[in-house]
Amino acid sequence: MGWFSRKSAPVAETKSELTDCDSTSWAALMGLFSSSASGVTITAETAAHFSPVNAAYSLISETTRMLPCKLNKVVGEGKQPDDSHPAYALVHDMANDWQSAGQVRQQITIDAVLHGDGFGFVGKANGKPTEILHIPRHSMVVEFDNINRPSYRIGTQNYTTDEIIHLQSPSLDGKRGLGLLQAGRDAIGLGILLERTAARLFKNNSRPGGILSFKGTLNATAAGRVAQSWKSAHGGDSSGGVAVVDNEAEYTPIAFTSVEAQHQEQRNFAINEIARLTRVPATMLSDLSRATWSNTEQLNLQFLQTCMLPWLRGWTDAYARTLLTKEERSQYSFEFIVDDLLRADTAVRATAYSQFRSMGVMTANDVRKRENLPPLAGGDELQNPFTTSGKQPANDNIQPPKESAA
């Protein structure tokens, strides 16, 4: 992971400092292998195997990848896309020769969600941006001066803020983004522990162990032989049959405790904890216990407003800082098109379009563009299709009435 320090602090550290639990490098190193209160070591790999975490960061990063981003230029009192600027293709089409703009955004966003910070490098020629590359977090060193202005270093090469895309998690811990692996360490550890417990439980045929007792005394050899015989006869695929015991033997199963009976409730709680930390609605993590047809659409809107908008704003700010000059920032702005997230069903869209047409807000071609249909001739006229002008249609064959003779 990237290390954060001040320029006034020494950069090089001795071997003894790397083993000192109070040093900055030790703290950074332990961030890679963070142990939770449950005793489970949390890393990016172990967290990715916990399905709610995987679903949460995949949903955020994939949405960031799929939403188109455009560069708009101020025109009069409005704005319109400007594909002549070199930054337009880098955010809308291809970020470099082998990766699309969405792929680079997804990689950087995954780092930021899990670890708190994601980095990208903007290559430039003659002051114009030419490519955007994903920079692995462990390759980046971030330093701050006395006024908290960051600078970046990769190896021995220093970079300024207009060369490095630095995407931070909306939750901050000082100058660093507070990633899911750090903020949700205990919640993720608990969820992983519950999944492991469930796996062991079902591996043993969903039943706890029991006690097989005899009236007489068994030596160690006889007890081991009886246990192996019982397991072979009634364990694994042979479970569920009728047990036959002799020598006055008794089998006493161990019942579930109250804590074990609430196992599923605890797993649902772990899912909701991940939803709280990432602000992804629990229904999008496949927890449909409280979902209805009426609130699911509102939860989709909540996902955009409370979860995605901070990430998208972080991206537009990073793009403006690295892809535009100070002079261009007053004339250009980046914008993510979020219409697909707000797309309702056909009946609701038709009702909304009808109201917009009658209000004089949209033309017929505006509606067809939103529905991915080709424009029609005369479809750019802004008029209400549900009213008439009151004029009679022209007809050249109609002759005016003749005046009658006096």
C-alpha positions in Angstrom: 0.0 0.0 0.0 1.1 3.6 -0.5 2.9 5.2 2.5 1.9 8.7 3.7 4.4 11.0 5.4 5.6 14.6 5.6 8.5 15.9 3.6 10.2 17.0 6.8 10.3 13.4 8.0 13.2 11.2 6.8 12.3 9.0 3.8 14.9 6.2 4.3 14.5 3.8 7.2 16.9 1.4 8.6 16.2 -2.3 9.0 15.6 -1.9 12.8 13.0 0.7 12.1 11.2 -1.6 9.8 10.8 -4.1 12.7 9.9 -1.4 15.2 6.1 -1.6 15.9 6.0 2.2 16.5 7.5 3.2 13.1 5.5 4.5 10.1 6.6 1.6 7.9 5.5 -1.0 10.5 2.1 0.6 10.6 1.9 0.6 6.8 3.0 -3.0 6.7 0.5 -4.1 9.3 -2.2 -2.4 7.2 -1.7 -5.1 4.6 -2.3 -7.9 7.2 -4.8 -6.5 9.6 -6.2 -8.8 12.3 -9.8 -8.4 13.3 -11.3 -8.8 16.8 -12.6 -12.2 15.7 -9.0 -13.3 15.1 -9.4 -13.5 11.3 -6.6 -11.9 9.3 -8.1 -9.4 6.9 -6.4 -8.9 3.5 -7.8 -7.9 0.1 -7.8 -11.6 -0.9 -9.6 -12.9 2.1 -12.1 -10.0 2.0 -12.8 -10.7 -1.6 -13.9 -14.2 -0.7 -16.6 -12.8 1.6 -19.5 -12.4 -0.7 -21.0 -9.1 0.7 -17.7 -7.4 0.4 -17.1 -8.7 -3.1 -20.6 -7.6 -4.1 -20.2 -4.1 -2.6 -16.9 -3.1 -4.1 -17.8 -4.8 -7.4 -21.0 -2.9 -7.6 -19.3 0.5 -6.9 -16.4 -0.1 -9.3 -18.4 -1.6 -12.1 -21.0 1.2 -11.9 -18.1 3.7 -12.2 -16.8 1.8 -15.2 -20.1 1.6 -17.0 -21.4 5.1 -16.6 -20.2 7.3 -19.5 -18.2 10.4 -18.7 -18.1 13.4 -21.0 -16.2 16.7 -21.2 -18.6 19.6 -21.6 -17.7 23.1 -22.7 -19.6 26.2 -21.7 -21.6 27.6 -24.6 -23.6 30.8 -23.8 -25.7 30.0 -20.8 -25.6 26.2 -21.4 -23.0 23.5 -22.1 -22.4 20.9 -24.7 -19.9 18.0 -25.1 -16.6 18.9 -26.8 -15.0 15.9 -28.3 -12.2 18.0 -29.9 -10.4 18.3 -26.6 -7.8 15.6 -26.0 -9.2 14.8 -22.5 -12.6 13.8 -24.0 -11.3 10.6 -25.5 -9.3 9.7 -22.3 -12.4 9.8 -20.1 -15.0 8.6 -22.6 -13.3 6.2 -25.0 -9.7 4.8 -24.4 -7.5 5.8 -21.5 -4.4 4.3 -23.2 -3.5 2.0 -26.1 -4.8 -1.2 -24.4 -7.4 -0.1 -21.8 -10.7 1.7 -22.0 -11.4 4.7 -19.8 -13.9 2.6 -17.8 -11.3 -0.2 -17.1 -8.8 2.3 -15.7 -11.5 3.9 -13.6 -12.6 0.5 -12.3 -9.1 -0.5 -11.2 -8.4 2.7 -9.4 -11.9 2.6 -7.7 -11.3 -0.9 -6.4 -8.1 0.2 -4.7 -9.9 3.3 -3.2 -12.9 1.3 -1.9 -10.8 -1.5 -0.3 -7.7 0.5 0.8 -8.9 4.1 0.9 -6.7 5.4 -1.9 -6.4 4.7 -5.6 -3.8 6.2 -8.0 -3.4 6.8 -11.7 -0.7 8.5 -13.8 -1.5 11.0 -16.5 1.0 11.1 -19.4 1.3 14.4 -21.2 3.0 15.8 -24.3 3.4 19.5 -24.8 1.1 20.1 -21.8 -1.7 18.0 -23.3 -2.9 14.8 -21.8 -2.2 11.7 -23.9 -2.9 8.7 -21.6 -4.1 7.6 -18.2 -2.5 4.6 -16.5 -3.4 2.7 -13.3 -0.7 2.8 -10.6 -0.6 0.0 -8.0 -0.9 1.4 -4.5 2.3 -0.3 -3.3 4.3 1.7 -5.9 3.1 5.1 -4.7 4.5 7.3 -1.8 2.5 10.3 -0.8 4.2 13.2 1.1 2.7 16.3 2.6 4.4 19.7 3.2 3.6 22.0 6.1 0.4 23.4 4.4 -0.8 19.8 3.7 -0.1 20.0 -0.1 0.6 16.5 -1.4 3.4 15.4 -3.7 3.8 11.9 -5.1 6.8 9.7 -5.7 7.1 6.5 -7.6 10.6 5.0 -7.0 13.0 7.9 -7.3 10.7 10.0 -9.6 8.7 12.8 -8.1 5.3 14.0 -9.5 3.0 16.9 -8.9 -0.7 17.0 -8.3 -1.5 17.7 -11.9 0.2 14.4 -13.0 -1.3 11.9 -10.5 -5.0 11.0 -10.2 -5.6 10.5 -6.5 -9.0 9.0 -5.7 -9.8 8.8 -2.0 -12.6 7.1 -0.2 -15.4 9.5 0.9 -14.5 8.5 4.5 -11.2 10.0 5.5 -8.7 9.3 8.3 -6.6 12.4 8.5 -5.1 12.7 5.0 -5.6 9.1 4.0 -8.8 7.6 2.7 -10.4 5.1 5.2 -10.9 2.0 3.1 -13.3 -0.8 3.7 -10.5 -3.2 4.9 -9.6 -0.8 7.7 -13.0 0.7 8.6 -14.8 -2.7 8.4 -12.1 -4.9 9.7 -14.2 -6.4 12.6 -17.4 -6.6 10.5 -15.6 -8.5 7.8 -13.8 -10.7 10.2 -17.1 -11.6 11.9 -18.8 -12.4 8.6 -15.9 -14.6 7.5 -16.0 -16.4 10.8 -19.7 -17.0 10.5 -19.3 -18.4 7.0 -16.6 -20.8 8.1 -18.8 -21.9 11.0 -21.7 -22.6 8.7 -19.4 -24.5 6.3 -18.2 -26.7 9.1 -21.7 -27.2 10.4 -23.0 -28.4 7.0 -19.9 -30.5 6.4 -21.0 -32.4 9.5 -24.5 -32.9 8.0 -26.0 -29.8 9.6 -26.0 -31.6 13.0 -23.8 -31.1 16.1 -21.9 -33.9 17.6 -23.3 -36.3 20.2 -22.2 -38.5 23.0 -22.2 -42.3 22.8 -22.1 -43.7 26.3 -21.8 -47.3 27.6 -22.6 -48.8 31.0 -19.3 -50.6 31.2 -15.7 -49.2 31.1 -13.9 -49.1 27.7 -10.2 -48.9 27.3 -8.6 -46.5 24.8 -8.4 -49.1 22.0 -12.0 -50.2 22.3 -13.2 -46.6 22.5 -11.3 -45.6 19.4 -12.7 -48.7 17.5 -16.3 -47.9 18.6 -15.9 -44.2 17.5 -14.5 -45.2 14.1 -17.2 -47.8 13.6 -20.0 -45.3 14.5 -18.6 -42.7 12.2 -18.4 -45.2 9.3 -21.9 -46.4 9.8 -23.7 -43.1 10.5 -21.4 -40.3 9.2 -21.1 -38.6 5.9 -23.4 -40.0 3.2 -24.7 -42.7 5.6 -26.3 -40.2 8.0 -30.0 -40.3 8.6 -30.3 -44.1 9.1 -31.5 -46.0 12.1 -28.8 -46.5 14.7 -28.5 -49.9 16.4 -26.6 -50.1 19.7 -25.9 -52.9 22.1 -24.3 -53.4 25.5 -26.8 -50.9 26.9 -25.2 -48.1 24.9 -27.0 -44.7 24.7 -26.6 -41.9 22.1 -27.3 -38.4 23.4 -27.2 -35.6 20.7 -26.0 -32.2 21.6 -28.8 -29.7 20.9 -28.2 -26.2 19.3 -27.6 -23.4 21.8 -29.5 -20.1 21.6 -26.5 -18.5 20.0 -26.3 -21.2 17.3 -30.1 -20.9 16.6 -29.5 -17.2 15.8 -26.7 -18.0 13.3 -28.7 -16.8 10.3 -29.6 -13.5 12.0 -25.9 -12.9 12.8 -25.0 -13.5 9.1 -27.7 -11.0 8.0 -26.3 -8.5 10.5 -22.9 -8.9 8.9 -24.3 -8.1 5.5 -26.0 -5.0 6.8 -22.8 -3.9 8.4 -21.1 -4.0 5.0 -24.0 -2.1 3.6 -23.6 0.6 6.2 -19.9 1.0 5.6 -20.2 1.2 1.8 -23.6 3.0 1.7 -24.7 0.3 -0.8 -28.4 -0.6 -0.1 -28.7 -4.0 1.5 -31.1 -5.1 -1.2 -28.3 -4.7 -3.7 -26.2 -7.1 -1.6 -29.1 -9.6 -2.1 -30.6 -9.1 1.4 -34.3 -9.0 0.4 -35.7 -9.5 3.8 -37.2 -6.0 3.9 -37.5 -5.3 0.2 -40.9 -4.5 -1.4 -41.9 -3.5 -4.9 -42.5 0.0 -3.7 -39.2 0.7 -2.0 -36.8 -1.1 -4.3 -36.9 1.8 -6.8 -36.3 4.3 -4.0 -33.3 2.2 -2.9 -31.9 2.4 -6.4 -32.2 6.2 -6.1 -30.6 6.1 -2.7 -27.7 4.1 -4.2 -27.0 6.9 -6.6 -27.4 9.8 -4.2 -25.7 8.5 -1.1 -23.2 6.0 -2.5 -22.2 6.8 -6.1 -22.4 10.6 -6.2 -19.5 11.0 -3.8 -17.4 8.6 -5.9 -18.4 10.3 -9.2 -17.6 13.7 -7.7 -14.2 12.5 -6.6 -13.6 11.4 -10.2 -14.7 14.6 -11.8 -12.5 16.6 -9.4 -9.5 14.4 -10.1 -10.1 14.6 -13.9 -10.3 18.4 -13.7 -7.1 18.7 -11.7 -5.0 16.5 -14.0 -6.5 16.8 -17.5 -7.4 20.6 -17.6 -5.2 23.6 -17.2 -6.2 26.3 -14.7 -7.5 28.5 -17.5 -9.6 25.6 -19.0 -11.3 24.8 -15.7 -13.5 27.9 -16.0 -14.7 26.8 -19.5 -14.8 23.0 -19.2 -16.3 20.5 -16.8 -16.6 16.7 -16.6 -19.9 15.0 -16.1 -21.1 11.4 -15.6 -24.3 10.5 -17.4 -26.4 8.7 -14.8 -29.6 8.3 -16.8 -29.3 4.5 -16.8 -29.4 4.4 -13.0 -32.6 6.4 -13.0 -34.3 4.5 -15.8 -37.8 3.4 -14.7 -40.1 0.9 -16.4 -41.8 1.7 -19.7 -45.1 2.9 -18.3 -43.4 5.4 -15.9 -41.1 6.7 -18.6 -44.0 7.2 -21.0 -45.9 9.2 -18.4 -42.9 11.4 -17.7 -42.2 12.0 -21.4 -45.8 13.0 -21.9 -45.7 15.6 -19.1 -42.4 17.0 -20.4 -43.8 17.3 -23.9 -46.9 19.0 -22.7 -44.8 21.4 -20.6 -42.7 22.3 -23.5 -39.5 21.0 -21.9 -38.7 18.2 -24.4 -39.1 17.8 -28.2 -40.0 14.5 -29.9 -36.4 14.0 -30.9 -35.3 14.6 -27.3 -37.5 11.7 -26.2 -36.4 9.5 -29.1 -32.7 10.2 -28.2 -33.3 9.0 -24.6 -34.9 5.8 -26.0 -32.0 5.2 -28.4 -34.2 5.8 -31.4 -33.2 7.7 -34.6 -34.4 11.4 -35.0 -37.5 12.2 -37.1 -37.8 15.1 -39.6 -39.6 17.9 -37.8 -39.0 16.3 -34.4 -37.0 19.3 -33.1 -40.0 21.6 -32.8 -40.8 22.4 -29.2 -44.6 22.1 -29.1 -47.4 20.4 -27.1 -48.6 17.4 -29.2 -51.8 17.2 -27.1 -53.2 20.5 -28.2 -54.1 22.1 -31.6 -53.2 25.6 -32.9 -56.8 26.3 -33.9 -55.9 26.9 -37.5 -57.8 25.2 -40.3 -55.7 23.0 -42.5 -54.8 24.5 -45.9 -56.6 23.1 -48.9 -55.9 24.6 -52.4 -59.0 22.9 -53.9 -61.5 24.8 -51.7 -62.9 27.8 -53.7 -64.2 30.9 -52.0 -68.0 31.3 -52.1 -69.4 33.5 -54.9 -71.3 36.6 -54.0 -75.0 36.3 -54.8 -76.6 38.8 -57.3 -78.5 41.7 -55.8 
